[in-house]
Amino acid sequence: YRSSDLTTDATITQVVDAELDKTYSSCMPQRSFKSGEIIIQQGDQGDEMFILEEGECAAFIDGNKVQSYNKPGEFFGELALLNNEPRKAS
């Protein structure tokens, strides 16, 4: 960055966050889901993960709610990718 690229009230966190947003948005497509729509299904092979941008969702194992996601930046679906195993939750 050149000094003229930054405003006087910008913090390093704001600059880094802006750069990360550009990086993520260029390599990760955005998807929207309707209320009640199933995003991933327990037992399915996982080939993607999700990062919550807005809204909320929940994880269920065998029909029981085990986790809520409601903060931007929270993610889910990564375990199936990292462990190369079926989804553990819906």
PDB file with one MODEL, atoms N, CA, C and O in Angstrom:
MODEL        1
ATOM      1  N   TYR A   1       0.833  -1.188   0.000  1.00  0.00           N
ATOM      2  CA  TYR A   1       0.000   0.000   0.000  1.00  0.00           C
ATOM      3  C   TYR A   1       0.871   1.242   0.000  1.00  0.00           C
ATOM      4  O   TYR A   1       1.933   1.282   0.621  1.00  0.00           O
ATOM      5  N   ARG A   2       0.406   2.230  -0.695  1.00  0.00           N
ATOM      6  CA  ARG A   2       1.017   3.554  -0.601  1.00  0.00           C
ATOM      7  C   ARG A   2       0.256   4.298   0.483  1.00  0.00           C
ATOM      8  O   ARG A   2      -0.913   4.007   0.732  1.00  0.00           O
ATOM      9  N   SER A   3       0.895   5.237   1.117  1.00  0.00           N
ATOM     10  CA  SER A   3       0.234   5.959   2.208  1.00  0.00           C
ATOM     11  C   SER A   3      -1.034   6.657   1.745  1.00  0.00           C
ATOM     12  O   SER A   3      -1.943   6.861   2.550  1.00  0.00           O
ATOM     13  N   SER A   4      -1.122   7.026   0.490  1.00  0.00           N
ATOM     14  CA  SER A   4      -2.321   7.701   0.004  1.00  0.00           C
ATOM     15  C   SER A   4      -3.495   6.734  -0.166  1.00  0.00           C
ATOM     16  O   SER A   4      -4.634   7.162  -0.351  1.00  0.00           O
ATOM     17  N   ASP A   5      -3.213   5.419  -0.102  1.00  0.00           N
ATOM     18  CA  ASP A   5      -4.279   4.434  -0.234  1.00  0.00           C
ATOM     19  C   ASP A   5      -5.109   4.304   1.039  1.00  0.00           C
ATOM     20  O   ASP A   5      -6.222   3.778   0.995  1.00  0.00           O
ATOM     21  N   LEU A   6      -4.600   4.763   2.145  1.00  0.00           N
ATOM     22  CA  LEU A   6      -5.276   4.585   3.426  1.00  0.00           C
ATOM     23  C   LEU A   6      -5.819   5.896   3.942  1.00  0.00           C
ATOM     24  O   LEU A   6      -5.194   6.947   3.795  1.00  0.00           O
ATOM     25  N   THR A   7      -6.973   5.823   4.539  1.00  0.00           N
ATOM     26  CA  THR A   7      -7.498   7.015   5.188  1.00  0.00           C
ATOM     27  C   THR A   7      -6.931   7.072   6.596  1.00  0.00           C
ATOM     28  O   THR A   7      -6.463   6.061   7.121  1.00  0.00           O
ATOM     29  N   THR A   8      -6.969   8.227   7.199  1.00  0.00           N
ATOM     30  CA  THR A   8      -6.370   8.392   8.522  1.00  0.00           C
ATOM     31  C   THR A   8      -7.094   7.605   9.596  1.00  0.00           C
ATOM     32  O   THR A   8      -6.500   7.302  10.630  1.00  0.00           O
ATOM     33  N   ASP A   9      -8.357   7.263   9.388  1.00  0.00           N
ATOM     34  CA  ASP A   9      -9.083   6.528  10.420  1.00  0.00           C
ATOM     35  C   ASP A   9      -9.098   5.014  10.180  1.00  0.00           C
ATOM     36  O   ASP A   9      -9.752   4.290  10.932  1.00  0.00           O
ATOM     37  N   ALA A  10      -8.409   4.524   9.171  1.00  0.00           N
ATOM     38  CA  ALA A  10      -8.341   3.089   8.908  1.00  0.00           C
ATOM     39  C   ALA A  10      -7.359   2.418   9.862  1.00  0.00           C
ATOM     40  O   ALA A  10      -6.259   2.919  10.092  1.00  0.00           O
ATOM     41  N   THR A  11      -7.763   1.302  10.401  1.00  0.00           N
ATOM     42  CA  THR A  11      -6.873   0.535  11.262  1.00  0.00           C
ATOM     43  C   THR A  11      -6.270  -0.596  10.443  1.00  0.00           C
ATOM     44  O   THR A  11      -6.767  -0.916   9.363  1.00  0.00           O
ATOM     45  N   ILE A  12      -5.210  -1.199  10.946  1.00  0.00           N
ATOM     46  CA  ILE A  12      -4.593  -2.311  10.233  1.00  0.00           C
ATOM     47  C   ILE A  12      -5.580  -3.465  10.068  1.00  0.00           C
ATOM     48  O   ILE A  12      -5.553  -4.163   9.055  1.00  0.00           O
ATOM     49  N   THR A  13      -6.446  -3.668  11.051  1.00  0.00           N
ATOM     50  CA  THR A  13      -7.445  -4.734  10.968  1.00  0.00           C
ATOM     51  C   THR A  13      -8.410  -4.481   9.818  1.00  0.00           C
ATOM     52  O   THR A  13      -8.782  -5.408   9.099  1.00  0.00           O
ATOM     53  N   GLN A  14      -8.812  -3.235   9.647  1.00  0.00           N
ATOM     54  CA  GLN A  14      -9.719  -2.909   8.545  1.00  0.00           C
ATOM     55  C   GLN A  14      -9.052  -3.163   7.199  1.00  0.00           C
ATOM     56  O   GLN A  14      -9.690  -3.667   6.275  1.00  0.00           O
ATOM     57  N   VAL A  15      -7.792  -2.822   7.086  1.00  0.00           N
ATOM     58  CA  VAL A  15      -7.069  -3.017   5.834  1.00  0.00           C
ATOM     59  C   VAL A  15      -6.919  -4.509   5.546  1.00  0.00           C
ATOM     60  O   VAL A  15      -7.174  -4.961   4.430  1.00  0.00           O
ATOM     61  N   VAL A  16      -6.508  -5.260   6.548  1.00  0.00           N
ATOM     62  CA  VAL A  16      -6.341  -6.712   6.375  1.00  0.00           C
ATOM     63  C   VAL A  16      -7.679  -7.363   6.060  1.00  0.00           C
ATOM     64  O   VAL A  16      -7.759  -8.200   5.161  1.00  0.00           O
ATOM     65  N   ASP A  17      -8.724  -6.995   6.779  1.00  0.00           N
ATOM     66  CA  ASP A  17     -10.046  -7.558   6.521  1.00  0.00           C
ATOM     67  C   ASP A  17     -10.497  -7.276   5.095  1.00  0.00           C
ATOM     68  O   ASP A  17     -11.059  -8.154   4.440  1.00  0.00           O
ATOM     69  N   ALA A  18     -10.262  -6.083   4.612  1.00  0.00           N
ATOM     70  CA  ALA A  18     -10.641  -5.727   3.244  1.00  0.00           C
ATOM     71  C   ALA A  18      -9.882  -6.576   2.229  1.00  0.00           C
ATOM     72  O   ALA A  18     -10.458  -7.025   1.238  1.00  0.00           O
ATOM     73  N   GLU A  19      -8.604  -6.796   2.473  1.00  0.00           N
ATOM     74  CA  GLU A  19      -7.807  -7.620   1.574  1.00  0.00           C
ATOM     75  C   GLU A  19      -8.258  -9.077   1.605  1.00  0.00           C
ATOM     76  O   GLU A  19      -8.319  -9.729   0.563  1.00  0.00           O
ATOM     77  N   LEU A  20      -8.572  -9.587   2.787  1.00  0.00           N
ATOM     78  CA  LEU A  20      -9.062 -10.961   2.891  1.00  0.00           C
ATOM     79  C   LEU A  20     -10.402 -11.113   2.179  1.00  0.00           C
ATOM     80  O   LEU A  20     -10.641 -12.122   1.517  1.00  0.00           O
ATOM     81  N   ASP A  21     -11.275 -10.117   2.313  1.00  0.00           N
ATOM     82  CA  ASP A  21     -12.553 -10.154   1.614  1.00  0.00           C
ATOM     83  C   ASP A  21     -12.347 -10.263   0.112  1.00  0.00           C
ATOM     84  O   ASP A  21     -13.033 -11.038  -0.553  1.00  0.00           O
ATOM     85  N   LYS A  22     -11.412  -9.496  -0.424  1.00  0.00           N
ATOM     86  CA  LYS A  22     -11.118  -9.556  -1.863  1.00  0.00           C
ATOM     87  C   LYS A  22     -10.616 -10.937  -2.247  1.00  0.00           C
ATOM     88  O   LYS A  22     -11.036 -11.497  -3.260  1.00  0.00           O
ATOM     89  N   THR A  23      -9.719 -11.484  -1.442  1.00  0.00           N
ATOM     90  CA  THR A  23      -9.154 -12.802  -1.728  1.00  0.00           C
ATOM     91  C   THR A  23     -10.224 -13.877  -1.682  1.00  0.00           C
ATOM     92  O   THR A  23     -10.328 -14.684  -2.606  1.00  0.00           O
ATOM     93  N   TYR A  24     -11.027 -13.902  -0.611  1.00  0.00           N
ATOM     94  CA  TYR A  24     -12.073 -14.915  -0.479  1.00  0.00           C
ATOM     95  C   TYR A  24     -13.102 -14.808  -1.592  1.00  0.00           C
ATOM     96  O   TYR A  24     -13.499 -15.818  -2.173  1.00  0.00           O
ATOM     97  N   SER A  25     -13.529 -13.602  -1.888  1.00  0.00           N
ATOM     98  CA  SER A  25     -14.588 -13.447  -2.876  1.00  0.00           C
ATOM     99  C   SER A  25     -14.123 -13.832  -4.270  1.00  0.00           C
ATOM    100  O   SER A  25     -14.942 -14.202  -5.111  1.00  0.00           O
ATOM    101  N   SER A  26     -12.823 -13.752  -4.530  1.00  0.00           N
ATOM    102  CA  SER A  26     -12.342 -14.117  -5.859  1.00  0.00           C
ATOM    103  C   SER A  26     -12.209 -15.623  -6.025  1.00  0.00           C
ATOM    104  O   SER A  26     -12.216 -16.110  -7.156  1.00  0.00           O
ATOM    105  N   CYS A  27     -12.088 -16.379  -4.930  1.00  0.00           N
ATOM    106  CA  CYS A  27     -11.904 -17.828  -5.051  1.00  0.00           C
ATOM    107  C   CYS A  27     -13.049 -18.636  -4.466  1.00  0.00           C
ATOM    108  O   CYS A  27     -13.072 -19.856  -4.624  1.00  0.00           O
ATOM    109  N   MET A  28     -13.990 -18.000  -3.802  1.00  0.00           N
ATOM    110  CA  MET A  28     -15.106 -18.717  -3.192  1.00  0.00           C
ATOM    111  C   MET A  28     -16.431 -18.106  -3.642  1.00  0.00           C
ATOM    112  O   MET A  28     -16.721 -16.950  -3.333  1.00  0.00           O
ATOM    113  N   PRO A  29     -17.223 -18.870  -4.361  1.00  0.00           N
ATOM    114  CA  PRO A  29     -18.512 -18.327  -4.810  1.00  0.00           C
ATOM    115  C   PRO A  29     -19.466 -18.129  -3.636  1.00  0.00           C
ATOM    116  O   PRO A  29     -19.440 -18.886  -2.665  1.00  0.00           O
ATOM    117  N   GLN A  30     -20.292 -17.119  -3.737  1.00  0.00           N
ATOM    118  CA  GLN A  30     -21.308 -16.883  -2.715  1.00  0.00           C
ATOM    119  C   GLN A  30     -22.556 -17.655  -3.092  1.00  0.00           C
ATOM    120  O   GLN A  30     -22.933 -17.726  -4.262  1.00  0.00           O
ATOM    121  N   ARG A  31     -23.191 -18.233  -2.083  1.00  0.00           N
ATOM    122  CA  ARG A  31     -24.444 -18.945  -2.286  1.00  0.00           C
ATOM    123  C   ARG A  31     -25.421 -18.497  -1.216  1.00  0.00           C
ATOM    124  O   ARG A  31     -25.036 -18.197  -0.086  1.00  0.00           O
ATOM    125  N   SER A  32     -26.679 -18.458  -1.586  1.00  0.00           N
ATOM    126  CA  SER A  32     -27.741 -18.101  -0.643  1.00  0.00           C
ATOM    127  C   SER A  32     -28.656 -19.302  -0.457  1.00  0.00           C
ATOM    128  O   SER A  32     -28.850 -20.104  -1.371  1.00  0.00           O
ATOM    129  N   PHE A  33     -29.210 -19.409   0.742  1.00  0.00           N
ATOM    130  CA  PHE A  33     -30.110 -20.514   1.061  1.00  0.00           C
ATOM    131  C   PHE A  33     -31.378 -19.960   1.685  1.00  0.00           C
ATOM    132  O   PHE A  33     -31.347 -18.962   2.405  1.00  0.00           O
ATOM    133  N   LYS A  34     -32.485 -20.615   1.403  1.00  0.00           N
ATOM    134  CA  LYS A  34     -33.768 -20.218   1.978  1.00  0.00           C
ATOM    135  C   LYS A  34     -33.890 -20.776   3.385  1.00  0.00           C
ATOM    136  O   LYS A  34     -33.249 -21.768   3.733  1.00  0.00           O
ATOM    137  N   SER A  35     -34.711 -20.134   4.180  1.00  0.00           N
ATOM    138  CA  SER A  35     -34.976 -20.603   5.536  1.00  0.00           C
ATOM    139  C   SER A  35     -35.474 -22.045   5.490  1.00  0.00           C
ATOM    140  O   SER A  35     -36.394 -22.370   4.739  1.00  0.00           O
ATOM    141  N   GLY A  36     -34.864 -22.897   6.293  1.00  0.00           N
ATOM    142  CA  GLY A  36     -35.255 -24.298   6.358  1.00  0.00           C
ATOM    143  C   GLY A  36     -34.604 -25.191   5.321  1.00  0.00           C
ATOM    144  O   GLY A  36     -34.724 -26.414   5.400  1.00  0.00           O
ATOM    145  N   GLU A  37     -33.922 -24.612   4.356  1.00  0.00           N
ATOM    146  CA  GLU A  37     -33.260 -25.403   3.316  1.00  0.00           C
ATOM    147  C   GLU A  37     -32.062 -26.160   3.904  1.00  0.00           C
ATOM    148  O   GLU A  37     -31.300 -25.599   4.691  1.00  0.00           O
ATOM    149  N   ILE A  38     -31.900 -27.410   3.530  1.00  0.00           N
ATOM    150  CA  ILE A  38     -30.769 -28.207   3.990  1.00  0.00           C
ATOM    151  C   ILE A  38     -29.551 -27.856   3.143  1.00  0.00           C
ATOM    152  O   ILE A  38     -29.592 -27.926   1.915  1.00  0.00           O
ATOM    153  N   ILE A  39     -28.479 -27.481   3.809  1.00  0.00           N
ATOM    154  CA  ILE A  39     -27.254 -27.069   3.121  1.00  0.00           C
ATOM    155  C   ILE A  39     -26.347 -28.273   2.888  1.00  0.00           C
ATOM    156  O   ILE A  39     -25.841 -28.465   1.783  1.00  0.00           O
ATOM    157  N   ILE A  40     -26.142 -29.077   3.912  1.00  0.00           N
ATOM    158  CA  ILE A  40     -25.393 -30.327   3.782  1.00  0.00           C
ATOM    159  C   ILE A  40     -26.178 -31.425   4.479  1.00  0.00           C
ATOM    160  O   ILE A  40     -26.953 -31.158   5.397  1.00  0.00           O
ATOM    161  N   GLN A  41     -25.976 -32.657   4.041  1.00  0.00           N
ATOM    162  CA  GLN A  41     -26.748 -33.779   4.563  1.00  0.00           C
ATOM    163  C   GLN A  41     -25.830 -34.780   5.251  1.00  0.00           C
ATOM    164  O   GLN A  41     -24.830 -35.215   4.680  1.00  0.00           O
ATOM    165  N   GLN A  42     -26.179 -35.140   6.478  1.00  0.00           N
ATOM    166  CA  GLN A  42     -25.428 -36.142   7.230  1.00  0.00           C
ATOM    167  C   GLN A  42     -25.270 -37.405   6.388  1.00  0.00           C
ATOM    168  O   GLN A  42     -26.236 -37.905   5.812  1.00  0.00           O
ATOM    169  N   GLY A  43     -24.034 -37.916   6.324  1.00  0.00           N
ATOM    170  CA  GLY A  43     -23.751 -39.132   5.576  1.00  0.00           C
ATOM    171  C   GLY A  43     -23.268 -38.900   4.160  1.00  0.00           C
ATOM    172  O   GLY A  43     -22.656 -39.790   3.569  1.00  0.00           O
ATOM    173  N   ASP A  44     -23.528 -37.717   3.595  1.00  0.00           N
ATOM    174  CA  ASP A  44     -23.057 -37.410   2.239  1.00  0.00           C
ATOM    175  C   ASP A  44     -21.550 -37.192   2.233  1.00  0.00           C
ATOM    176  O   ASP A  44     -20.961 -36.811   3.244  1.00  0.00           O
ATOM    177  N   GLN A  45     -20.931 -37.441   1.072  1.00  0.00           N
ATOM    178  CA  GLN A  45     -19.516 -37.140   0.919  1.00  0.00           C
ATOM    179  C   GLN A  45     -19.370 -35.620   0.854  1.00  0.00           C
ATOM    180  O   GLN A  45     -20.142 -34.956   0.162  1.00  0.00           O
ATOM    181  N   GLY A  46     -18.400 -35.067   1.560  1.00  0.00           N
ATOM    182  CA  GLY A  46     -18.202 -33.622   1.582  1.00  0.00           C
ATOM    183  C   GLY A  46     -17.178 -33.171   0.554  1.00  0.00           C
ATOM    184  O   GLY A  46     -16.056 -33.674   0.522  1.00  0.00           O
ATOM    185  N   ASP A  47     -17.570 -32.222  -0.283  1.00  0.00           N
ATOM    186  CA  ASP A  47     -16.627 -31.682  -1.257  1.00  0.00           C
ATOM    187  C   ASP A  47     -16.544 -30.162  -1.192  1.00  0.00           C
ATOM    188  O   ASP A  47     -15.950 -29.526  -2.063  1.00  0.00           O
ATOM    189  N   GLU A  48     -17.139 -29.588  -0.162  1.00  0.00           N
ATOM    190  CA  GLU A  48     -17.055 -28.143   0.041  1.00  0.00           C
ATOM    191  C   GLU A  48     -17.338 -27.823   1.501  1.00  0.00           C
ATOM    192  O   GLU A  48     -17.928 -28.625   2.226  1.00  0.00           O
ATOM    193  N   MET A  49     -16.909 -26.643   1.917  1.00  0.00           N
ATOM    194  CA  MET A  49     -17.215 -26.137   3.252  1.00  0.00           C
ATOM    195  C   MET A  49     -17.887 -24.785   3.080  1.00  0.00           C
ATOM    196  O   MET A  49     -17.909 -24.231   1.981  1.00  0.00           O
ATOM    197  N   PHE A  50     -18.429 -24.260   4.158  1.00  0.00           N
ATOM    198  CA  PHE A  50     -19.194 -23.022   4.094  1.00  0.00           C
ATOM    199  C   PHE A  50     -18.734 -22.063   5.178  1.00  0.00           C
ATOM    200  O   PHE A  50     -18.401 -22.472   6.291  1.00  0.00           O
ATOM    201  N   ILE A  51     -18.720 -20.788   4.837  1.00  0.00           N
ATOM    202  CA  ILE A  51     -18.409 -19.714   5.784  1.00  0.00           C
ATOM    203  C   ILE A  51     -19.631 -18.811   5.840  1.00  0.00           C
ATOM    204  O   ILE A  51     -20.077 -18.289   4.818  1.00  0.00           O
ATOM    205  N   LEU A  52     -20.160 -18.633   7.024  1.00  0.00           N
ATOM    206  CA  LEU A  52     -21.366 -17.824   7.209  1.00  0.00           C
ATOM    207  C   LEU A  52     -21.042 -16.352   7.016  1.00  0.00           C
ATOM    208  O   LEU A  52     -20.160 -15.807   7.678  1.00  0.00           O
ATOM    209  N   GLU A  53     -21.754 -15.724   6.115  1.00  0.00           N
ATOM    210  CA  GLU A  53     -21.588 -14.290   5.892  1.00  0.00           C
ATOM    211  C   GLU A  53     -22.649 -13.498   6.641  1.00  0.00           C
ATOM    212  O   GLU A  53     -22.368 -12.452   7.225  1.00  0.00           O
ATOM    213  N   GLU A  54     -23.875 -14.017   6.613  1.00  0.00           N
ATOM    214  CA  GLU A  54     -24.969 -13.394   7.356  1.00  0.00           C
ATOM    215  C   GLU A  54     -26.059 -14.417   7.583  1.00  0.00           C
ATOM    216  O   GLU A  54     -26.104 -15.449   6.913  1.00  0.00           O
ATOM    217  N   GLY A  55     -26.930 -14.135   8.519  1.00  0.00           N
ATOM    218  CA  GLY A  55     -28.012 -15.048   8.833  1.00  0.00           C
ATOM    219  C   GLY A  55     -27.613 -16.031   9.910  1.00  0.00           C
ATOM    220  O   GLY A  55     -26.729 -15.764  10.725  1.00  0.00           O
ATOM    221  N   GLU A  56     -28.272 -17.162   9.900  1.00  0.00           N
ATOM    222  CA  GLU A  56     -27.985 -18.189  10.901  1.00  0.00           C
ATOM    223  C   GLU A  56     -28.349 -19.552  10.347  1.00  0.00           C
ATOM    224  O   GLU A  56     -29.178 -19.676   9.445  1.00  0.00           O
ATOM    225  N   CYS A  57     -27.719 -20.564  10.900  1.00  0.00           N
ATOM    226  CA  CYS A  57     -28.049 -21.941  10.561  1.00  0.00           C
ATOM    227  C   CYS A  57     -27.674 -22.822  11.746  1.00  0.00           C
ATOM    228  O   CYS A  57     -27.067 -22.354  12.709  1.00  0.00           O
ATOM    229  N   ALA A  58     -28.033 -24.085  11.671  1.00  0.00           N
ATOM    230  CA  ALA A  58     -27.763 -25.012  12.767  1.00  0.00           C
ATOM    231  C   ALA A  58     -27.349 -26.359  12.206  1.00  0.00           C
ATOM    232  O   ALA A  58     -27.710 -26.721  11.086  1.00  0.00           O
ATOM    233  N   ALA A  59     -26.587 -27.093  13.002  1.00  0.00           N
ATOM    234  CA  ALA A  59     -26.167 -28.450  12.654  1.00  0.00           C
ATOM    235  C   ALA A  59     -26.986 -29.449  13.466  1.00  0.00           C
ATOM    236  O   ALA A  59     -27.256 -29.235  14.647  1.00  0.00           O
ATOM    237  N   PHE A  60     -27.373 -30.540  12.815  1.00  0.00           N
ATOM    238  CA  PHE A  60     -28.162 -31.592  13.454  1.00  0.00           C
ATOM    239  C   PHE A  60     -27.499 -32.937  13.214  1.00  0.00           C
ATOM    240  O   PHE A  60     -27.068 -33.228  12.098  1.00  0.00           O
ATOM    241  N   ILE A  61     -27.415 -33.751  14.241  1.00  0.00           N
ATOM    242  CA  ILE A  61     -26.948 -35.126  14.124  1.00  0.00           C
ATOM    243  C   ILE A  61     -28.104 -36.019  14.527  1.00  0.00           C
ATOM    244  O   ILE A  61     -28.627 -35.924  15.638  1.00  0.00           O
ATOM    245  N   ASP A  62     -28.497 -36.892  13.603  1.00  0.00           N
ATOM    246  CA  ASP A  62     -29.642 -37.791  13.832  1.00  0.00           C
ATOM    247  C   ASP A  62     -30.875 -37.030  14.314  1.00  0.00           C
ATOM    248  O   ASP A  62     -31.613 -37.507  15.177  1.00  0.00           O
ATOM    249  N   GLY A  63     -31.091 -35.835  13.746  1.00  0.00           N
ATOM    250  CA  GLY A  63     -32.266 -35.033  14.071  1.00  0.00           C
ATOM    251  C   GLY A  63     -32.154 -34.177  15.310  1.00  0.00           C
ATOM    252  O   GLY A  63     -33.071 -33.414  15.611  1.00  0.00           O
ATOM    253  N   ASN A  64     -31.052 -34.282  16.040  1.00  0.00           N
ATOM    254  CA  ASN A  64     -30.857 -33.491  17.259  1.00  0.00           C
ATOM    255  C   ASN A  64     -29.935 -32.317  16.982  1.00  0.00           C
ATOM    256  O   ASN A  64     -28.850 -32.487  16.427  1.00  0.00           O
ATOM    257  N   LYS A  65     -30.371 -31.120  17.372  1.00  0.00           N
ATOM    258  CA  LYS A  65     -29.554 -29.922  17.172  1.00  0.00           C
ATOM    259  C   LYS A  65     -28.312 -29.982  18.056  1.00  0.00           C
ATOM    260  O   LYS A  65     -28.408 -30.156  19.271  1.00  0.00           O
ATOM    261  N   VAL A  66     -27.137 -29.836  17.427  1.00  0.00           N
ATOM    262  CA  VAL A  66     -25.882 -29.929  18.174  1.00  0.00           C
ATOM    263  C   VAL A  66     -25.057 -28.645  18.122  1.00  0.00           C
ATOM    264  O   VAL A  66     -24.135 -28.473  18.919  1.00  0.00           O
ATOM    265  N   GLN A  67     -25.374 -27.751  17.204  1.00  0.00           N
ATOM    266  CA  GLN A  67     -24.574 -26.527  17.069  1.00  0.00           C
ATOM    267  C   GLN A  67     -25.384 -25.462  16.355  1.00  0.00           C
ATOM    268  O   GLN A  67     -26.140 -25.763  15.431  1.00  0.00           O
ATOM    269  N   SER A  68     -25.227 -24.213  16.783  1.00  0.00           N
ATOM    270  CA  SER A  68     -25.826 -23.067  16.098  1.00  0.00           C
ATOM    271  C   SER A  68     -24.725 -22.197  15.535  1.00  0.00           C
ATOM    272  O   SER A  68     -23.666 -22.054  16.145  1.00  0.00           O
ATOM    273  N   TYR A  69     -24.970 -21.617  14.376  1.00  0.00           N
ATOM    274  CA  TYR A  69     -24.038 -20.690  13.738  1.00  0.00           C
ATOM    275  C   TYR A  69     -24.796 -19.398  13.467  1.00  0.00           C
ATOM    276  O   TYR A  69     -25.806 -19.409  12.764  1.00  0.00           O
ATOM    277  N   ASN A  70     -24.319 -18.288  14.018  1.00  0.00           N
ATOM    278  CA  ASN A  70     -25.030 -17.023  13.818  1.00  0.00           C
ATOM    279  C   ASN A  70     -24.102 -15.819  13.733  1.00  0.00           C
ATOM    280  O   ASN A  70     -24.567 -14.679  13.724  1.00  0.00           O
ATOM    281  N   LYS A  71     -22.801 -16.060  13.671  1.00  0.00           N
ATOM    282  CA  LYS A  71     -21.853 -14.948  13.583  1.00  0.00           C
ATOM    283  C   LYS A  71     -21.112 -15.003  12.261  1.00  0.00           C
ATOM    284  O   LYS A  71     -20.645 -16.070  11.861  1.00  0.00           O
ATOM    285  N   PRO A  72     -20.996 -13.881  11.578  1.00  0.00           N
ATOM    286  CA  PRO A  72     -20.220 -13.860  10.339  1.00  0.00           C
ATOM    287  C   PRO A  72     -18.808 -14.405  10.573  1.00  0.00           C
ATOM    288  O   PRO A  72     -18.152 -14.070  11.560  1.00  0.00           O
ATOM    289  N   GLY A  73     -18.363 -15.241   9.655  1.00  0.00           N
ATOM    290  CA  GLY A  73     -17.040 -15.839   9.763  1.00  0.00           C
ATOM    291  C   GLY A  73     -17.048 -17.239  10.338  1.00  0.00           C
ATOM    292  O   GLY A  73     -16.066 -17.969  10.204  1.00  0.00           O
ATOM    293  N   GLU A  74     -18.154 -17.631  10.985  1.00  0.00           N
ATOM    294  CA  GLU A  74     -18.233 -19.010  11.469  1.00  0.00           C
ATOM    295  C   GLU A  74     -18.306 -19.943  10.259  1.00  0.00           C
ATOM    296  O   GLU A  74     -18.873 -19.588   9.226  1.00  0.00           O
ATOM    297  N   PHE A  75     -17.737 -21.120  10.396  1.00  0.00           N
ATOM    298  CA  PHE A  75     -17.701 -22.036   9.265  1.00  0.00           C
ATOM    299  C   PHE A  75     -18.112 -23.436   9.682  1.00  0.00           C
ATOM    300  O   PHE A  75     -18.077 -23.794  10.859  1.00  0.00           O
ATOM    301  N   PHE A  76     -18.502 -24.215   8.686  1.00  0.00           N
ATOM    302  CA  PHE A  76     -18.923 -25.594   8.925  1.00  0.00           C
ATOM    303  C   PHE A  76     -18.708 -26.396   7.647  1.00  0.00           C
ATOM    304  O   PHE A  76     -18.571 -25.838   6.559  1.00  0.00           O
ATOM    305  N   GLY A  77     -18.683 -27.700   7.801  1.00  0.00           N
ATOM    306  CA  GLY A  77     -18.489 -28.586   6.660  1.00  0.00           C
ATOM    307  C   GLY A  77     -17.041 -28.924   6.387  1.00  0.00           C
ATOM    308  O   GLY A  77     -16.739 -29.676   5.460  1.00  0.00           O
ATOM    309  N   GLU A  78     -16.138 -28.371   7.189  1.00  0.00           N
ATOM    310  CA  GLU A  78     -14.699 -28.549   6.939  1.00  0.00           C
ATOM    311  C   GLU A  78     -14.203 -29.940   7.325  1.00  0.00           C
ATOM    312  O   GLU A  78     -13.238 -30.433   6.740  1.00  0.00           O
ATOM    313  N   LEU A  79     -14.843 -30.574   8.296  1.00  0.00           N
ATOM    314  CA  LEU A  79     -14.344 -31.865   8.773  1.00  0.00           C
ATOM    315  C   LEU A  79     -14.377 -32.936   7.684  1.00  0.00           C
ATOM    316  O   LEU A  79     -13.444 -33.730   7.571  1.00  0.00           O
ATOM    317  N   ALA A  80     -15.429 -32.963   6.893  1.00  0.00           N
ATOM    318  CA  ALA A  80     -15.509 -33.945   5.810  1.00  0.00           C
ATOM    319  C   ALA A  80     -14.389 -33.724   4.796  1.00  0.00           C
ATOM    320  O   ALA A  80     -13.862 -34.682   4.231  1.00  0.00           O
ATOM    321  N   LEU A  81     -14.032 -32.480   4.570  1.00  0.00           N
ATOM    322  CA  LEU A  81     -12.931 -32.178   3.646  1.00  0.00           C
ATOM    323  C   LEU A  81     -11.586 -32.577   4.239  1.00  0.00           C
ATOM    324  O   LEU A  81     -10.784 -33.244   3.587  1.00  0.00           O
ATOM    325  N   LEU A  82     -11.348 -32.166   5.474  1.00  0.00           N
ATOM    326  CA  LEU A  82     -10.054 -32.424   6.112  1.00  0.00           C
ATOM    327  C   LEU A  82      -9.815 -33.902   6.359  1.00  0.00           C
ATOM    328  O   LEU A  82      -8.691 -34.385   6.219  1.00  0.00           O
ATOM    329  N   ASN A  83     -10.870 -34.624   6.727  1.00  0.00           N
ATOM    330  CA  ASN A  83     -10.719 -36.034   7.096  1.00  0.00           C
ATOM    331  C   ASN A  83     -11.107 -37.001   5.986  1.00  0.00           C
ATOM    332  O   ASN A  83     -11.009 -38.218   6.148  1.00  0.00           O
ATOM    333  N   ASN A  84     -11.548 -36.452   4.859  1.00  0.00           N
ATOM    334  CA  ASN A  84     -11.982 -37.277   3.714  1.00  0.00           C
ATOM    335  C   ASN A  84     -12.954 -38.358   4.180  1.00  0.00           C
ATOM    336  O   ASN A  84     -12.744 -39.551   3.961  1.00  0.00           O
ATOM    337  N   GLU A  85     -14.020 -37.902   4.827  1.00  0.00           N
ATOM    338  CA  GLU A  85     -15.026 -38.823   5.354  1.00  0.00           C
ATOM    339  C   GLU A  85     -16.418 -38.243   5.125  1.00  0.00           C
ATOM    340  O   GLU A  85     -16.544 -37.059   4.812  1.00  0.00           O
ATOM    341  N   PRO A  86     -17.455 -39.046   5.273  1.00  0.00           N
ATOM    342  CA  PRO A  86     -18.825 -38.534   5.087  1.00  0.00           C
ATOM    343  C   PRO A  86     -19.168 -37.460   6.127  1.00  0.00           C
ATOM    344  O   PRO A  86     -18.560 -37.380   7.195  1.00  0.00           O
ATOM    345  N   ARG A  87     -20.153 -36.650   5.777  1.00  0.00           N
ATOM    346  CA  ARG A  87     -20.630 -35.598   6.679  1.00  0.00           C
ATOM    347  C   ARG A  87     -21.142 -36.216   7.983  1.00  0.00           C
ATOM    348  O   ARG A  87     -21.853 -37.221   7.965  1.00  0.00           O
ATOM    349  N   LYS A  88     -20.778 -35.611   9.100  1.00  0.00           N
ATOM    350  CA  LYS A  88     -21.219 -36.110  10.409  1.00  0.00           C
ATOM    351  C   LYS A  88     -22.530 -35.468  10.848  1.00  0.00           C
ATOM    352  O   LYS A  88     -23.182 -35.949  11.775  1.00  0.00           O
ATOM    353  N   ALA A  89     -22.916 -34.375  10.178  1.00  0.00           N
ATOM    354  CA  ALA A  89     -24.141 -33.660  10.579  1.00  0.00           C
ATOM    355  C   ALA A  89     -24.828 -33.078   9.352  1.00  0.00           C
ATOM    356  O   ALA A  89     -24.228 -32.947   8.285  1.00  0.00           O
ATOM    357  N   SER A  90     -26.091 -32.734   9.527  1.00  0.00           N
ATOM    358  CA  SER A  90     -26.865 -32.017   8.509  1.00  0.00           C
ATOM    359  C   SER A  90     -26.982 -30.577   8.947  1.00  0.00           C
ATOM    360  O   SER A  90     -27.594 -29.767   8.251  1.00  0.00           O
TER     361      SER A  90
ENDMDL
END
